[in-house]
Amino acid sequence: MSDGAAAIKTAGELEDLRGLIDAVPVVIGFYDRDHVCRFANAHHRFFHGAEPAALIGQHLSEILGPDQYADRRPYLEQAERGEPLAFDATVLHQDGSLRDCAIHLVPRADADGEVEGCYVLVFDLDRRTQEVGTLKDLVDLAHDTIFVRDMDGAITFWNAGAERTYGWSRDEAVGLNAQGLVHCRFEVDQDAIYEEILRTGHWEGEATRTRRDGTERAVALRWTLRRDAAGAPVEILETSRDITARKEAEEQLRASEYRYRNMFAAMTVSFWELDFSGAGKMIYGLRKQGVTDLRRHFVEHPQVVRELMKASIVLDVNDKSIRQFGADGRDVLLGPVDKFWPVASENVFAESVIAAISGKAYFESVTRLRRLDGSEIDVLFTASFPRESVEKGILLIGLVDLTDTKRAQDELARVQSDLAHAARVSTLGELTASIAHEVNQPLAAIVTSGEASLRWLNRAEPDLDEAKAAINRMIADGQRASGIIARIRAMSTKAAPDQALHDPNALVSDASLLVQREVETHDVKLILDLAAGLPPVKADLVQVQQVVMNLLVNAIQAMAACEACQEVGRRLTVRTRPDEDGGVLVAVEDAGPGVEPGKADQLFNAFFTTKATGMGMGLSICKSIIEAHGGHIWASNKPTGRGAVFAFTLPPAAEDAL
């Protein structure tokens, strides 16, 4: 921008403040580097007898006259070098007289530091007595502290802002030594400050001052030196502002940042500071294109998720992150985050983006991330979205390494599976008589049907229809025996859990067949109350049947040991019902002695048992199985009558599994 254009722009800014500038009883103008007037306030009308609009575009020599302009030119050239200055001089008034005036020249620089012109302020000293009240009132309106002292330090002016800041009234302060009154302590050498203000005419800095009540305040100072017509220093004008609150806030911020930095660096959790402003701009662009369902858009355009990753930049990481991701230093991990996210984990990143722009407070999910050597680790990915951080485009991400935890969980699952298998085998041992009975029944029926078919065939006139019917019964009984053996083999075989869709009613019915002999032996009446229309459940058939069978056996044994049960009858009811959450509820109700008060919560603890010969593992294993399926198991007493209820829930199968 040319000097003239820059000066015109500055003049335009002054026009916006004309109402305020015109109210000041001081000649105020702005001149470009060629000394052409670009702005003049209303006081020119009283001092020079010319309308401000008529002065715009005139050269300063036309306004002052060639002689006075020649006197002022050295000062103007000094201001053009960026040096503000103040001096006393005589100025031609419209009435033809020469007035003693205080003149201030304040250079104006552009963004590149180039001086584009200067402000000229002319104070009529001959009218100071008449105008001092008006000036005082105007200065008193300022929030800043303003006071003037002579070169010996005696205060000659003290505004209302100074009264508020330091506690002394104007009448008390004027005439006193400024240093003795406010005890100023500077951050730099005081002699160097006075050398600078005498050399340049101004100084800026910070200091600590003492109030009347003894408290100390931090202040930001700006001093301007005024010289007389001969160039001798006359007085110093000070403007200052109380920055105590700002300094305290800065100190608190520094302390907070120090604590944050220490925590960030020393925590055993991996922390990443991300700049996601680029990703935010991409999301904004998608919105402008009419994309309303981001989740669906990400599914249909997976490359967009990868682009969002590339636009999310790692700004900083802590020491734990360096070790966790196998880096030689912090700089290796900085930059786009896409290199850490395998394709299989893109959906988690996409969901975190959706959570951030949906106004959620935080997001967390278990996912897998890629280390620098290409290996993958299981992590708990967490991100919080405080409003102020989101507005700045900065996020703090936490990554908890779950590799050891996942390994321990897998090992725990293996041990639990082994214990469940051992428990099944133990239960089958207890049910040997029942199993033998269940197998012997179809075998005996096969023998009977075989003998009958032979008799029908050995007749003089063989009855083929009867023989065929007997053979069909043999086949059916053989299949029945085969099914029983298959269930027993499934119970006894050691195999990894295999979840599939199952009808919950069929699951319960099949499990009850294996305890049929126990039911008959202990004179128990088994009732299956199975609700129709239940949703399928995704479960490991053998494990869930193990739970049902264990609960049935426990109920039968509880009623067998209860003498009072003989009088009321041993009723055992298995119910299936829809669960409140859309899943399935399975409840086993007996007529036994019930659960002892205070022990319902302990029954599922490992090694807790109410049986004299029990190991306390059966119900603990049942709990592990049900919770591994996403369900819940509990025990309670029946609300009416005697007996206990052991119940568990299984969640509905996910839609993608149906």
C-alpha positions in Angstrom: 0.0 0.0 0.0 1.4 3.4 -0.9 2.1 6.1 1.8 -0.8 8.2 0.5 -3.3 5.3 0.5 -2.2 4.2 4.0 -2.6 7.8 5.3 -6.1 8.0 3.7 -7.0 4.7 5.4 -5.8 6.1 8.7 -7.9 9.2 8.1 -10.9 7.0 7.5 -10.4 5.4 10.9 -10.2 8.8 12.6 -13.4 9.8 10.9 -15.1 6.9 12.7 -14.0 8.6 16.0 -14.8 12.1 14.9 -17.5 12.6 17.5 -15.1 12.0 20.3 -12.1 13.8 18.7 -14.2 16.9 17.9 -15.1 17.2 21.6 -11.5 17.6 22.7 -10.4 21.3 23.0 -7.2 20.6 21.2 -6.1 21.0 17.6 -5.8 17.5 16.3 -4.7 16.7 12.7 -3.1 13.8 10.8 -0.5 14.5 8.0 1.0 12.0 5.6 4.7 11.8 4.8 4.4 14.6 2.3 3.0 16.8 5.1 -0.5 16.9 3.4 -3.4 17.2 5.8 -5.6 14.0 5.7 -7.7 14.7 8.8 -8.6 17.8 10.9 -10.8 18.0 13.9 -13.4 20.7 14.7 -11.0 22.7 16.9 -9.2 23.9 13.8 -12.3 26.1 13.3 -11.6 28.0 16.5 -7.8 28.2 16.2 -7.1 28.6 12.5 -10.5 30.0 11.5 -10.9 27.3 8.8 -13.4 24.5 8.4 -11.9 21.1 8.8 -13.1 19.9 5.4 -11.4 22.9 3.7 -8.0 21.8 5.3 -8.1 18.3 3.9 -5.6 18.1 1.0 -3.7 21.3 2.0 0.0 21.3 2.7 1.1 22.2 6.2 3.0 25.1 4.8 -0.3 26.6 3.5 -1.9 26.2 7.0 1.0 27.5 9.1 2.8 29.8 6.6 6.2 29.2 5.1 8.2 30.5 8.1 6.5 28.5 10.8 6.5 25.4 8.5 10.3 25.8 8.2 10.6 25.9 12.0 8.5 22.7 12.4 10.1 20.7 9.6 13.0 19.2 11.6 10.5 18.0 14.2 8.4 16.4 11.4 11.4 14.7 10.0 12.2 13.3 13.4 8.6 11.9 13.7 9.0 10.4 10.3 11.8 8.3 11.7 9.3 6.9 14.2 10.3 9.0 17.2 7.4 10.6 19.1 8.2 14.0 20.6 6.7 16.9 22.4 7.9 20.6 22.5 6.7 24.1 23.2 6.4 26.6 20.3 4.4 29.7 19.2 1.7 29.2 16.6 -0.2 31.8 14.6 -3.8 32.2 15.8 -6.7 33.3 13.6 -6.8 36.6 15.4 -3.3 37.4 14.2 -1.6 36.8 17.6 1.1 34.2 18.3 0.0 31.8 20.9 2.3 29.7 23.2 1.5 26.1 22.6 2.6 22.6 23.6 2.9 20.5 20.4 2.9 16.6 20.4 3.9 14.7 17.3 3.0 11.0 17.3 4.1 8.9 14.3 1.8 6.3 12.9 3.3 3.1 11.4 1.8 0.4 9.2 1.9 -3.4 9.8 5.4 -3.6 8.3 6.7 -0.8 10.6 6.9 1.8 7.9 5.8 5.3 9.1 2.9 6.5 7.0 2.4 9.8 8.7 2.0 11.5 12.1 -0.7 12.9 14.4 -0.2 16.6 15.3 -1.7 17.7 18.6 -1.6 21.5 19.5 -2.4 22.5 23.1 -3.0 26.3 23.5 -1.1 27.1 26.6 -2.5 30.7 26.7 -6.0 29.2 27.2 -4.8 26.5 29.6 -6.2 28.4 32.6 -9.7 28.7 31.0 -9.7 25.2 29.6 -8.1 23.3 32.5 -11.4 22.4 34.0 -12.7 21.0 30.7 -9.5 19.1 30.1 -9.5 17.7 33.7 -13.1 16.5 33.3 -12.2 14.9 30.0 -9.1 13.2 31.4 -11.0 12.1 34.5 -13.3 10.1 32.3 -10.4 7.8 31.3 -10.1 4.5 33.1 -6.3 4.7 33.0 -4.2 6.4 35.6 -2.9 9.8 34.3 -0.6 12.2 36.2 2.1 14.7 35.4 5.3 15.5 37.3 8.0 18.0 36.8 11.6 17.0 36.3 12.2 17.0 40.0 9.4 14.5 40.5 6.8 16.8 42.0 3.3 15.9 40.9 1.5 18.7 39.0 -1.6 16.8 37.8 -3.4 13.8 39.2 -6.6 12.4 37.6 -9.5 10.5 39.0 -8.0 7.2 37.7 -4.9 7.9 39.8 -7.1 8.5 42.8 -8.9 5.1 42.3 -5.6 3.2 41.7 -3.4 4.6 44.5 -6.0 5.9 47.1 -4.7 9.5 47.4 -7.0 12.3 46.4 -5.9 15.0 43.9 -5.5 17.6 46.6 -3.3 15.2 48.7 -1.1 14.1 45.7 -0.4 17.4 43.9 2.9 18.9 45.0 4.3 15.7 46.5 7.2 13.7 45.1 5.8 10.9 43.0 8.5 8.4 44.1 8.0 9.2 47.7 4.2 8.8 47.4 3.9 5.5 45.5 7.3 3.9 46.0 7.8 2.7 42.5 10.0 -0.4 42.0 11.1 -1.0 38.4 12.0 -4.3 36.7 15.0 -2.5 35.1 17.6 0.0 36.3 15.9 3.4 36.9 18.9 5.4 35.6 18.6 3.6 32.3 14.9 4.5 32.1 15.6 8.2 32.5 18.5 8.0 30.0 16.1 6.5 27.5 13.3 9.0 28.0 15.7 11.9 27.7 17.1 10.4 24.5 13.8 9.3 22.8 11.1 11.3 24.6 9.2 8.2 25.7 9.5 4.9 27.7 7.2 2.0 28.3 7.5 -0.8 30.9 6.1 -2.4 34.1 6.7 -1.6 37.7 5.3 -2.3 41.2 3.6 0.6 43.1 2.4 0.9 46.7 -1.2 2.1 47.4 -2.2 4.3 50.3 -3.4 1.2 52.3 0.0 -0.5 51.9 -1.0 -3.1 49.3 1.2 -3.4 46.2 -0.2 -3.2 42.6 1.5 -4.2 39.4 1.1 -1.4 36.8 2.0 -1.0 33.1 3.6 2.4 32.5 3.9 4.8 29.5 5.9 8.0 29.9 6.1 10.9 27.5 8.5 13.7 27.9 7.5 17.4 27.2 10.1 20.0 26.3 9.9 23.7 26.2 10.5 26.0 23.2 14.2 25.8 23.8 14.2 22.0 23.9 14.8 21.7 27.6 12.8 18.9 29.3 9.9 20.3 31.3 7.7 17.5 32.6 6.8 13.9 32.2 3.2 12.7 31.4 2.5 9.3 32.7 -0.4 7.0 31.7 -0.6 3.7 33.5 -3.0 0.8 34.0 -3.4 -1.6 36.9 -2.4 -5.1 35.7 -2.3 -6.8 39.0 -5.2 -9.1 38.1 -3.7 -9.9 34.7 -0.3 -10.7 36.3 -1.9 -12.9 38.9 -3.9 -14.7 36.1 -0.7 -15.1 34.1 1.1 -16.5 37.1 -1.8 -18.9 37.7 -1.8 -19.8 34.0 2.0 -20.5 34.2 1.6 -22.6 37.3 -1.3 -24.5 35.7 0.6 -25.0 32.5 3.6 -26.2 34.5 1.4 -28.7 36.4 -0.2 -29.8 33.1 3.1 -30.2 31.4 4.5 -32.3 34.3 1.4 -34.4 34.3 1.4 -34.7 30.5 5.0 -35.8 30.5 5.0 -38.0 33.6 1.7 -39.9 33.3 1.9 -43.7 32.6 -0.9 -43.2 30.1 -0.2 -42.2 26.5 -1.4 -38.7 25.8 -1.6 -37.0 22.4 -2.3 -33.4 21.7 -4.1 -33.1 18.3 -4.9 -30.3 16.0 -8.1 -31.3 14.3 -9.0 -27.9 12.8 -8.3 -29.3 9.3 -10.7 -32.2 9.9 -13.3 -29.7 11.2 -13.1 -27.8 8.0 -13.6 -31.0 6.0 -16.7 -31.8 8.1 -18.0 -28.2 7.5 -17.5 -28.7 3.8 -19.5 -32.0 3.9 -22.3 -30.2 5.7 -22.3 -27.4 3.0 -22.6 -30.2 0.4 -25.8 -31.4 2.0 -24.4 -34.4 3.9 -26.7 -34.8 7.0 -26.1 -38.4 8.0 -22.3 -38.5 8.5 -22.3 -42.1 9.8 -23.9 -43.4 6.6 -21.6 -41.1 4.5 -18.6 -42.6 6.2 -19.8 -46.2 5.5 -20.5 -45.4 1.8 -17.2 -43.4 1.4 -14.6 -45.0 3.7 -11.8 -42.9 1.9 -13.3 -39.8 3.6 -12.4 -41.3 7.0 -8.8 -41.8 5.9 -8.7 -38.2 4.6 -10.0 -37.0 8.0 -7.1 -38.9 9.7 -4.6 -37.2 7.4 -6.1 -33.8 8.3 -5.8 -34.6 12.1 -2.2 -33.6 13.2 -0.3 -34.7 16.2 1.2 -31.6 17.9 2.8 -33.2 20.9 3.0 -36.5 22.8 4.3 -37.5 26.2 7.1 -39.8 27.1 4.8 -42.8 27.6 3.7 -42.5 23.9 7.2 -42.6 22.7 7.9 -45.8 24.5 4.5 -47.3 23.7 4.8 -46.8 20.0 8.4 -47.7 19.7 9.7 -44.3 18.6 13.3 -43.0 18.9 12.0 -39.5 19.8 9.0 -37.2 20.0 9.3 -35.8 16.5 8.8 -39.1 14.9 5.3 -39.3 16.2 4.3 -35.8 15.1 2.2 -35.2 12.0 -0.9 -36.8 10.5 -2.4 -39.6 12.6 -3.4 -41.9 9.7 -0.2 -44.0 10.0 -1.3 -45.2 13.4 -4.8 -46.4 12.4 -5.2 -49.7 10.6 -8.2 -50.1 8.3 -10.0 -52.3 10.7 -10.1 -49.5 13.3 -11.4 -46.8 10.9 -14.9 -47.1 12.3 -13.8 -46.2 15.8 -12.1 -43.0 14.5 -15.3 -42.2 12.5 -17.4 -42.6 15.6 -15.1 -40.3 17.6 -15.5 -37.6 15.0 -19.3 -38.0 15.1 -19.2 -37.7 18.9 -17.1 -34.6 18.7 -19.4 -32.7 16.4 -22.6 -34.0 18.1 -21.8 -32.1 21.3 -21.0 -35.1 23.4 -18.7 -34.6 26.4 -16.4 -37.5 25.7 -15.9 -40.6 23.6 -14.2 -43.9 24.5 -13.8 -47.3 22.8 -11.5 -50.3 22.7 -9.6 -50.5 19.4 -6.4 -51.5 17.8 -3.6 -49.1 16.8 -0.4 -49.6 14.7 3.0 -49.0 16.2 5.9 -47.7 14.1 7.3 -51.2 13.5 3.9 -52.3 12.0 2.8 -54.3 15.0 -0.7 -53.6 16.4 -1.7 -53.1 20.1 -5.1 -53.1 21.8 -5.8 -49.7 23.4 -8.6 -48.0 25.2 -9.0 -44.8 23.1 -10.5 -41.9 25.0 -11.2 -38.3 23.9 -12.9 -35.4 25.8 -14.5 -32.5 24.0 -14.5 -29.4 26.2 -16.1 -26.5 24.3 -13.2 -24.2 24.6 -10.8 -26.8 23.2 -13.2 -27.8 20.3 -13.5 -24.1 19.4 -9.7 -23.9 19.2 -9.4 -27.1 17.2 -7.3 -28.8 19.8 -8.0 -32.1 21.5 -6.2 -34.2 24.1 -6.4 -38.0 23.4 -5.6 -40.7 25.9 -4.5 -44.2 25.0 -4.4 -46.9 27.6 -2.4 -50.0 26.5 -4.6 -53.0 26.9 -2.1 -55.6 25.5 -1.3 -57.1 28.9 -4.9 -56.8 30.0 -6.1 -58.5 26.8 -3.6 -61.3 27.3 -4.7 -61.7 30.9 -8.4 -61.7 29.9 -7.7 -64.4 27.2 -5.9 -66.5 29.8 -8.7 -65.9 32.3 -11.2 -67.0 29.7 -9.1 -70.1 29.0 -9.0 -71.0 32.7 -12.7 -70.4 33.1 -13.4 -72.6 30.1 -11.2 -75.3 31.7 -13.0 -75.0 35.0 -16.4 -75.1 33.3 -15.4 -78.3 31.5 -14.2 -79.8 34.7 -17.5 -78.8 36.4 -19.5 -80.4 33.5 -17.6 -83.6 33.8 -18.1 -83.6 37.5 -21.8 -83.0 37.1 -22.0 -85.8 34.6 -20.3 -88.1 37.1 -23.0 -87.2 39.6 -25.7 -87.9 37.0 -24.3 -91.3 36.0 -27.5 -93.1 37.1 -29.7 -90.6 35.3 -27.7 -90.8 32.1 -27.7 -94.6 32.2 -31.5 -94.6 32.7 -31.9 -92.1 29.8 -29.8 -94.3 27.5 -31.3 -97.6 28.7 -34.8 -96.5 27.9 -34.4 -96.1 24.2 -32.1 -99.2 24.0 -34.8 -101.3 25.8 -37.4 -99.9 23.4 -35.2 -100.8 20.5 -34.9 -104.4 21.7 -38.6 -104.7 22.3 -39.4 -103.3 18.9 -36.8 -105.7 17.3 -38.3 -108.7 18.9 -41.8 -107.6 17.9 -40.7 -107.2 14.3 -39.3 -110.7 14.2 -42.5 -112.1 15.5 -44.5 -110.3 12.8 -42.1 -111.6 10.2 -42.0 -115.2 11.5 -45.7 -115.7 11.1 -47.0 -118.2 8.5 -48.3 -115.1 6.7 -45.8 -112.3 7.7 -47.5 -109.1 8.8 -45.3 -106.7 6.9 -47.1 -103.5 8.0 -46.7 -104.3 11.7 -43.1 -105.2 11.1 -42.4 -101.9 9.3 -44.1 -100.0 12.2 -41.9 -101.8 14.7 -38.8 -101.1 12.7 -39.7 -97.3 12.5 -40.0 -97.3 16.3 -36.6 -98.9 16.5 -35.2 -96.1 14.2 -36.8 -93.4 16.3 -35.5 -94.9 19.6 -32.1 -95.2 18.1 -32.1 -91.6 17.1 -33.2 -90.7 20.6 -30.4 -92.7 22.2 -27.9 -91.1 19.7 -29.2 -87.6 20.7 -28.6 -88.4 24.4 -25.1 -89.6 23.7 -24.4 -86.5 21.6 -25.5 -84.2 24.4 -23.3 -86.1 26.9 -20.3 -86.0 24.5 -20.8 -82.3 24.0 -20.9 -81.8 27.8 -17.7 -83.8 28.3 -15.7 -82.6 25.3 -13.1 -79.9 26.0 -13.6 -77.3 23.2 -13.4 -73.6 22.8 -16.7 -71.7 23.2 -18.7 -71.6 19.9 -21.5 -69.1 19.9 -24.4 -69.5 17.5 -28.1 -68.7 17.3 -30.4 -70.9 19.4 -34.0 -71.1 20.4 -34.0 -70.5 24.2 -36.9 -72.9 24.8 -35.2 -75.7 23.0 -32.0 -75.0 24.9 -33.9 -75.4 28.2 -35.9 -78.4 27.2 -32.8 -80.4 26.0 -30.9 -79.5 29.3 -33.8 -80.8 31.4 -33.7 -84.2 29.7 -30.3 -85.0 31.2 -31.7 -84.6 34.8 -34.8 -86.6 34.2 -33.6 -89.6 36.2 -32.8 -87.3 39.2 -36.3 -85.8 38.9 -37.9 -89.3 39.1 -35.5 -90.6 41.8 -36.3 -87.7 44.2 -40.0 -87.6 43.4 -39.8 -84.1 42.0 -42.5 -82.7 39.7 -40.7 -80.8 36.9 -42.8 -78.1 35.2 -41.6 -76.4 32.0 -43.4 -73.1 31.6 -42.0 -71.8 28.3 -43.2 -68.6 26.8 -43.9 -68.6 23.0 -42.4 -66.2 20.6 -39.1 -65.6 22.3 -36.3 -64.0 20.3 -33.3 -66.2 19.4 -30.2 -65.8 21.5 -26.5 -66.0 20.5 -24.9 -68.4 22.9 -22.6 -71.3 23.3 -25.1 -74.2 23.5 -23.1 -76.4 25.8 -22.1 -73.7 28.3 -25.7 -72.3 28.7 -27.1 -75.8 29.0 -24.5 -76.4 31.7 -25.9 -73.4 33.6 -29.5 -74.7 33.3 -28.5 -78.2 34.3 -26.4 -76.9 37.3 -29.3 -74.8 38.6 -31.7 -77.8 38.2 -29.4 -80.2 40.0 -28.9 -77.7 42.8 -32.7 -77.2 43.2 -33.3 -81.0 43.3 -30.6 -81.5 45.9 -31.9 -78.6 48.0 -35.4 -80.1 48.0 -34.1 -83.7 48.7 -32.4 -82.5 51.8 -35.4 -80.6 53.1 -37.8 -82.8 55.2 -40.5 -80.2 55.1 -40.6 -80.4 51.3 -42.1 -83.9 51.5 -45.2 -82.5 53.0 -45.9 -79.7 50.5 -44.5 -81.6 47.5 -41.3 -81.1 45.6 -42.2 -78.8 42.7 -39.5 -77.6 40.3 -40.6 -75.0 37.7 -38.4 -73.7 34.8 -39.8 -70.5 33.2 -38.8 -68.6 30.1 -40.0 -65.0 29.6 -39.2 -61.9 27.5 -36.7 -59.7 29.3 -37.3 -55.9 29.8 -34.3 -55.2 27.6 -35.6 -57.3 24.7 -33.7 -60.5 25.7 -34.7 -63.7 27.4 -35.2 -64.4 31.1 -34.7 -68.0 32.4 -35.9 -68.7 36.0 -35.6 -71.9 38.1 -38.0 -72.0 41.0 -37.9 -74.7 43.7 -39.9 -75.4 46.8 -36.8 -75.9 49.0 -35.7 -74.1 52.2 -34.8 -70.9 50.2 -31.7 -68.7 50.5 -30.4 -67.8 53.9 -30.7 -64.0 54.7 -27.7 -62.0 53.7 -26.1 -64.8 51.6 -27.8 -64.2 48.2 -24.9 -62.0 47.0 -22.3 -64.5 48.2 -23.6 -67.6 46.5 -21.8 -66.8 43.2 -18.5 -66.1 44.8 -15.8 -68.7 44.2 -15.4 -71.4 46.9 -18.5 -70.3 48.8 -20.9 -73.2 49.4 -23.8 -74.2 51.6 -23.2 -77.9 51.0 -21.1 -80.0 53.4 -19.3 -81.7 50.5 -19.5 -78.8 48.0 -16.4 -77.0 46.5 -18.2 -73.7 45.8 -17.3 -73.6 42.1 -20.6 -74.5 40.4 -22.4 -71.2 40.8 -19.2 -69.2 40.3 -18.7 -70.9 37.0 -22.4 -70.2 36.1 -21.8 -66.5 36.8 -18.7 -66.4 34.6 -20.6 -68.1 31.7 -23.6 -65.8 31.8 -21.6 -62.6 32.2 -19.4 -63.7 29.3 -22.6 -63.9 27.2 -23.5 -60.3 28.2 -26.2 -61.5 30.7 -26.8 -61.3 34.5 -27.5 -64.0 37.1 -28.9 -63.7 40.6 -30.7 -65.5 43.4 -33.6 -64.6 45.6 -36.4 -66.1 47.7 -39.8 -66.5 46.2 -42.1 -63.6 47.0 -44.8 -66.0 48.4 -44.4 -69.4 49.9 -41.2 -71.3 50.5 -38.4 -71.8 48.0 -35.7 -70.0 46.0 -35.5 -68.6 42.6 -32.3 -68.7 40.5 -32.6 -66.6 37.4 -30.4 -65.3 34.5 -30.8 -63.2 31.5 -29.4 -63.5 28.0 -29.3 -60.5 25.6 -31.1 -60.7 22.3 -29.0 -61.6 19.3 -27.6 -58.6 17.3 -29.5 -57.7 14.1 -26.4 -58.6 12.0 -26.4 -62.1 13.5 -30.0 -62.8 12.5 
